């Protein structure tokens, strides 16, 4: 197969996946507003994934603790797979299927959000984490590839995208950025509301 055909086939697959993502704009907005509300009130986001999905999850937490576009207060977000000492200790002592679930039980509190990313939706350690999160009263959100799949079924809510693994993984990064956009927009609108109210009171 020629390089030109490879490129066009890859981009065509990504377009189809992004078309599926476009149909989820309402859910992304709702998740962003909900996350902004929770984080601004002291709750936190826990996120996890395996391999490339771990990178996407860590990208999200970095944007929230740091910033996405404009300046704002830091938001509490933890990538569970980024603590390599905990990961390796838990994997060694309890098995790899428990590396996220045990951290969820350690760090998760009712009102927190647990976001789990998986292109297949079939990773046992993420399914176990989802079950642990829901048992503790966390809102568990899943970003996966085609549904139905075990992770989507174990989560409180799932955004399942059509397509092959590379396209889904690339679209997950777009989803991360859109979620950050919605969080920042929600926080900005709340910050500007008191200012507008004060201006209206000034004679």
C-alpha positions, 0 to 999 in steps of 0.5 A: 500500500502506498504512503498516500493511501495509508495517510488517507485511510488513517485520516478517514478513520479519524474523521469517522470517529470525530463525527461520532464525537461531535454527536456527544457535544451535549454530554461533554458540556454536561460533564464539563459543567459538573466537573467545574462545580465539583472541583470548585467546591473541593472535590477532586478528579481521579483519572487512569488508563493503560498505555496510550490511554494513561498518557491521555488521562495524565494530559487531562490532570496536567491541564486541570492542575496547571491551566488549559488556556487562560489563568485560573485557580489550580484544580485538584486532579490526580493521575493514578498511574503516575505514582510509579511506586504505588503502581509497582507495589500494588501490582507486586502485592495484589496483582495488576488488576488491583493497581487502580481499584486500591488507589480509588479506595484510598483516595476517592471520596463521595462527590469525586469524579473517577474518569477512566480511559480505555480504547477497548473498554475491556481492561480488568484493572479499569473495570475493577476501579469503576466498581470500587468507585461506584461502591464509594459514591464517586461518579464514574465516567468512562471514555472508551471505544465502541460499545457496549463493553465491560467498562462502559457497563461498570461506569455511571456514564460512558462516552463510547466512540466508534472506530479502530484503536488509533482513531479512538485514542486520537479522539480521546485527546480531542475529548480531553481538550474539549472537556477542559474547554467546558470546565474553563468556560463554566468557571469563567461564567461563574466568576463573571456573574458576581462582577456583573451583579456588583456593577448593576448595584452601583448607582 
